[in-house]
Structures are given as C-alpha cells and as structure tokens.
Amino acid sequence: FDIVTKVVVSMREQLDNLETQIQRTLSDLKIEHLDAVLVHNAEAIPSSALVEALGKLDRMIGRGICKRIGVSLYEPRKIIEIAEIHRIDLVQ
C-alpha cells in the first residue's frame, strides 16, 4: 500500500522545519520513503510560502524521500490557482 502524509506549513517555523516533520514521520513509521506528501490547508497559506514548501518537497522527491507532492484543500476552486504556481501530483 501507499503511505501519504500531510505537513503543516502555516507558520514560518513549520516551513523551516518541513523536512524535520517528514523525517519524524519516516522514523515513527519505520519506513525509508513516502508515496506522497501533501501540504495541509494549502489555500490558507500565502503563495510565496506555498511555493517555497512545494519547492522543498520537490527537492525531496529528487532525494528519494517521497515520490509525489500535492495539496490538501477545502476550496476546490483553488486547485487551478495552485497548479499555476507550482506542479502538484495530488489533491485531497
């Protein structure tokens, strides 16, 4: 089965500790990689912070930490807006 997790990046400290959040999940689950990581409540995050978070996650794909990235939304109309600022693989 695939393992997907969400990360919270609504505050600067959370964005700065994004990889720490993911490494903690990997350690807790005793796994080496995730199938996907979603940014939780993405429509509430300023565009610049969301681009930074997705960029960090993109680099983690290159390092084999996760295979896909995406966003968790409560407002479906935001999917297009977010997809225009950064590539996403999944939407919840």
NORHU-V891092 format. One line per field, one symbol per residue. psi: psi as a letter, one per 30 degrees, with the letter a starting at -180 (. if undefined). burial: b if it has 16 or more other ideal C-beta (glycine too) atoms within 10 Angstrom, else e. Layout:
psi=???
burial=???
This chain:
psi=lkkklkkkhfleeeefgeeeeeeeeeeefhlflkelkkjkheffkkeeeeeeeeeeeeeeefggelellalklfjfffeeeefffkkkflk.
burial=eeebbbbbbbeeebbebbeebbeebbeeeeeeebebbbbbbbbebeeebbebbbebbeebbeeebbebbbbbbeeeeeeeebeeebebeeee
